[in-house]
Amino acid sequence: QLDVGGGGGRASSCCFVRDAAIARRELPIQIDQSTTLVNVSFDGRSYVYRYDLTGQFGSAADFRKWFERENVPNICTGEDTAPLIEFGVSFIYEYELDGATVAIPIDQSICRKL
């Protein structure tokens, strides 16, 4: 169980699993010209978002650096994501890039380094 909302209130991970299942009903979702969200799941203490990419993105290392620079700060401070991260939920963003999966985890330790 996760302590969500402070004050010792607990929320079962089943709530997060249910939220992910509800989100999956709308998939796939075209995010932009190059990015399609194809799966959302909740595994243990992590939301996992899986995306397909089309187009040229360079190497996996270059993509990871770009994502960490352009997206991680917004996720760590986001109105919807920051409270969950603070209470121990992590987010894993997985991208299919040139036949390989690039997985980028974001959790309390990552956000505290910003």
HELIX and SHEET records of a PDB file:
HELIX    1   1 SER A   13  ARG A   24  1                                  12    
HELIX    2   2 ALA A   60  GLU A   70  1                                  11    
HELIX    3   3 VAL A   72  THR A   77  1                                   6    
HELIX    4   4 ALA A   82  GLU A   86  1                                   5    
HELIX    5   5 GLN A  108  ARG A  112  1                                   5    
SHEET    1   A 2 LEU A   2  ASP A   3  0                                        
SHEET    2   A 2 ARG A  10  ALA A  11 -1                                        
SHEET    1   B 5 ILE A  29  GLN A  30  0                                        
SHEET    2   B 5 THR A  35  ASP A  43 -1                                        
SHEET    3   B 5 SER A  46  LEU A  53 -1                                        
SHEET    4   B 5 SER A  90  LEU A  97  1                                        
SHEET    5   B 5 ALA A 100  ILE A 106 -1                                        
END                                                                             
